């Protein structure tokens, strides 16, 4: 990557930061770390990398917010998704109404749930400007950490990738356990009735 034009690298960083909210398995954090490791050896600088990655992430977040706002109620409350119960939705309503904006702030630090949270902020029609502001703050905070880590470790991208992958695996495992809990609870309740 160090042989590429810095403008192209910035575009790649923006693309991966944007697409992560839409296609969560994308390796955007790793791409940002690799981009950050180039700061020491190329003409790239910390602030542009931070701004480009954070704005890309925030715009991707807002696209999922828009999808949730336009289509969420039709999809979620239609009854077409058999694993989503009305009781589960009621609990989500209470939980999201209570913690909605705090979830946006914590969003970037919760791997595996980033696109879900952005979608549900649209479903619950949280205020657009406040949502954008909070998602941008969250993106900047997260990107400061991983860009700084990339700068510190420079060419040790494999080490950073290992730690980010481990963090993601733990986060996804917790998410899977929570989802399985609700799915099993749903099937037990359905079997009893």
C-alpha positions, 0 to 999 in steps of 0.5 A, a space after each residue: 500500500 505504501 507505493 500507492 498515491 496517498 489520495 487513493 489510500 484516503 479513498 480506500 480508507 473512506 470506502 472501508 469505513 463507510 461499507 463496514 456499517 452496511 456489510 459488517 464483516 468488512 475488515 475496515 478496522 484492519 484497513 484503517 490500522 494499515 493506513 495508520 501504519 503508513 503515516 510514518 513512512 509516507 506523506 500521509 498524516 494523522 488528521 486526514 486519516 482520522 477525519 476521512 475514516 471517521 466521516 466515512 464511518 458516520 456516513 455509513 452509519 447514517 445510511 443504515 439509519 435511513 434504511 431503518 427509518 424507511 423500512 424498519 417498521 415494515 420489516 421488524 413489526 410485520 411478523 415475517 421474521 419468526 424469531 422476533 417476538 412481540 415481547 422481544 420487541 416490547 423489551 427492545 422498545 423500552 431498552 432502546 428508548 432508555 439507552 438509544 443515544 448512549 448506544 450510539 456513543 458506544 456503537 464503535 466499541 461494540 463489534 458485531 452490533 454496529 450495523 444493528 444499532 445504526 439500523 435500530 436508531 432509524 427504526 426508533 426515529 432518533 433525532 437525525 442531527 443528534 444521531 449523526 453527531 453522536 455517531 461521529 463522536 463515537 467514530 472519532 474516539 474509536 479511530 483515534 485509538 486504532 490510528 494511534 495503535 497503527 502509528 505506534 506499531 508501524 509495520 507490526 500490522 499482524 500484531 494489531 490485526 491479531 488483537 482487533 480480531 480477538 476483540 471482534 471474535 469476543 464481541 461477536 461471540 457475546 452477540 451470538 450468545 445473546 441472540 441464541 438466548 432469545 431464539 431459544 427462549 422464543 422456541 421454548 415459549 412457542 412449544 409451551 403454547 
